[in-house]
């Protein structure tokens, strides 16, 4: 099956859209997908924020999120983001695994590809 890891570094559309579009494609191809969000992406991780994103000519983000999760993708948030931004776990999506960089690196060390946006 193989794995593809994504590192999303910003809440800007230029990071979010390619991360989720390519993650959906990888998941549809049967790849195990892990998306790791760094502190810069936190504003997009407020509850329901991703699902509300729209952009002309882009796929429906709510569908992308739902489909990716249905296909087994994992969403990980860098635990340092919580400390750095002074936020609590209940202020972000409830489908995030809050992990350190070491956990992300360990669990994705055999990824076929790691893409960063």
N, C-alpha and C positions, 0 to 999 in steps of 0.2 A: 504494500500500500504506500509506504513512504510518508514523510512529513515535510510540510512547508511551514516555516516560522516567519512571522511578520512583526516588525517593531514599528509602532506608530508613535511618532515623536511630537505631534502637534494636533490641536483641535481644528486647525484650518482645513478647509475642504481639499486643499492640495495634498494633504496627508491622509485624511479620512477616506475620501472616495477611492483612491487607488488601493489602499489597504483592504477595504471591504470588497471592492470589485474583484481584485485578484484572489482574495481569500475565498470568495464564493466560487470562483472558477476552480481553484485547487480542491475545495471540498466536493464540488460536483464531479471532479475527476477521481474521487475516492481517496484523496490525500488526507492525512491527519493534519489539522490546521490549529496553530497556536498563534494568537495575537497578543503581543506584549505591549502595554501602553506605558510610556514614560510620563513624567510629570507634565510635560507640555501638552499632552492629550487630555488631561483631566477635565477641562471645561466641557468636552464632548461626552463625558461619562456620567453626567448628572442623570438621574432617572428619566427615561424617555427622550433624552436629548438627541441621541443618534436617530431614533425613529422619526423625529421631527425635521431632520435635515432634508433639504431639497436643493436641486441644482438642475438647471435647464439641460436636457439631453442625457441626464444621468439616470440610472435605474432607481427604483423606489428603495430608499434606505431601510425603511421598516421591513420590506420583503427581504432585503439582503441580510439584515441582522437575524430575522426569523429563520431563513433558510440555512444560513451558516450554522446557527445554533442547533437546528434540527439535524444537520449532518454531523454533529458532534464536535464542532469547533470549541476551543477553550479560549476564554478571554482572561488574561492575566494583567494585573496592575502592579507596577513597581511599588513596593511598600514604602520606599523613601518619598514617594509623591504625597502620601498622607502627612508625613512629618513636615516636609518642606512647605506644603501649602496649608498646613494647619487645618486639615479636614478630617472628618470621622468617616469610618466605613459606611455608615448609613446615609452619607451624603452622595454616594456614587451608586451606580447600577448594582443590583443584587446578584447579577450573574458573573461578577468578577471574582477571580481568585487573587487574593492579595499576597504577593510573593516577593521575595528578594531576587536580586539579579542572579545570585548563585543558583537558585531553584530554576529560574528560566533557562540559564545556560546548561544546567545539568539535564533538564528534561527535553531540551531541543538539540543536544550535542550531536545527534545523528540525523538532523534535518538534512534533506536533500538541498534545500535552499533556505537562506534567510534574507528576506527583503526588508528594507528600511525606507519608510516614508515620513 
